[in-house]
């Protein structure tokens, strides 16, 4: 047990108040011999305890004073002061009673202080746990919301591709995307068109993929493909009467007419 532990244990206060067993008192004396700083701590405790007496002793009430005075009678004879020896039983009893009262008061103060400190520690711990639980709950709510949104998108995409009127048209890779492929989903009746860009690599800097529908032998702009927002399954422009679909690499924002030398995907309906 180190000095700090001895001081915080309350053993020294018990020793000063005479509340230790003979074994504990002997241990305190041995510890003081080994650690002189404990002697100073004992002196501080004695000084603080002696200061408690006048501060916490309540004054005698006026009504009690009057009651006592009314029961006393004084003669005109001069009274000689009575000398009470220090070893008289009454003095010893009063002294012991006085010491017990101080000990009880100090023990109560120490006990209350320790209980308050314990409560404060527990409250702080509960507050920390509540804060952690609240943060975890918030993060979990965000995660669940994100998962729900992802599931809703997948369900919507599945509903689109599973529509009996929707045609799945594979596009084969050409030139710079010779090893790649993509898929177009087109409904000739509703003219709805979707492009699955999940297999496409990022477009060159300041460039963008653009989808074209071949209608009556001419390319019709079906919209640019946005890979920056992370959405792979994208809705494109309405297209009617398409015979084929192609993808070219154009300047960002798209082009009114395709650059045939940058054609990278092509598929017939």
Rosetta blueprint (number, residue, H / E / L):
1 X L
2 X L
3 X H
4 X H
5 X H
6 X H
7 X H
8 X H
9 X L
10 X L
11 X H
12 X H
13 X H
14 X H
15 X H
16 X H
17 X L
18 X L
19 X L
20 X L
21 X L
22 X H
23 X H
24 X H
25 X H
26 X H
27 X H
28 X H
29 X H
30 X H
31 X H
32 X H
33 X H
34 X H
35 X L
36 X L
37 X H
38 X H
39 X H
40 X H
41 X H
42 X H
43 X H
44 X H
45 X H
46 X H
47 X H
48 X H
49 X H
50 X H
51 X H
52 X H
53 X H
54 X H
55 X H
56 X H
57 X L
58 X L
59 X L
60 X L
61 X L
62 X H
63 X H
64 X H
65 X H
66 X H
67 X H
68 X H
69 X H
70 X H
71 X L
72 X L
73 X L
74 X L
75 X L
76 X L
77 X L
78 X L
79 X L
80 X L
81 X L
82 X L
83 X L
84 X L
85 X L
86 X L
87 X L
88 X L
89 X H
90 X H
91 X H
92 X H
93 X H
94 X H
95 X H
96 X H
97 X H
98 X H
99 X H
100 X H
101 X H
102 X H
103 X H
104 X H
105 X H
106 X H
107 X H
108 X H
109 X H
110 X H
111 X H
112 X H
113 X H
114 X H
115 X H
116 X H
117 X H
118 X H
119 X H
120 X H
121 X H
122 X H
123 X H
124 X H
125 X H
126 X H
127 X H
128 X H
129 X H
130 X H
131 X H
132 X H
133 X H
134 X H
135 X H
136 X H
137 X H
138 X H
139 X H
140 X H
141 X H
142 X H
143 X H
144 X H
145 X H
146 X H
147 X H
148 X H
149 X H
150 X H
151 X H
152 X H
153 X H
154 X H
155 X H
156 X H
157 X H
158 X H
159 X H
160 X H
161 X H
162 X L
163 X L
164 X L
165 X L
166 X L
167 X E
168 X E
169 X E
170 X E
171 X E
172 X E
173 X E
174 X L
175 X H
176 X H
177 X H
178 X L
179 X L
180 X L
181 X E
182 X E
183 X E
184 X E
185 X E
186 X E
187 X L
188 X L
189 X L
190 X L
191 X L
192 X L
193 X E
194 X E
195 X E
196 X E
197 X L
198 X L
199 X L
200 X L
201 X L
202 X L
203 X L
204 X L
205 X L
206 X L
207 X E
208 X E
209 X E
210 X E
211 X E
212 X E
213 X E
214 X E
215 X E
216 X L
217 X L
218 X E
219 X E
220 X E
221 X E
222 X E
223 X E
224 X E
225 X E
226 X L
227 X L
228 X L
229 X L
230 X L
231 X L
232 X L
233 X E
234 X E
235 X E
236 X L
237 X L
238 X L
239 X L
240 X L
241 X L
242 X E
243 X E
244 X E
245 X E
246 X E
247 X E
248 X E
249 X E
250 X E
251 X E
252 X L
253 X L
254 X L
255 X L
256 X L
257 X L
258 X L
259 X L
260 X H
261 X H
262 X H
263 X L
264 X L
265 X E
266 X E
267 X E
268 X E
269 X L
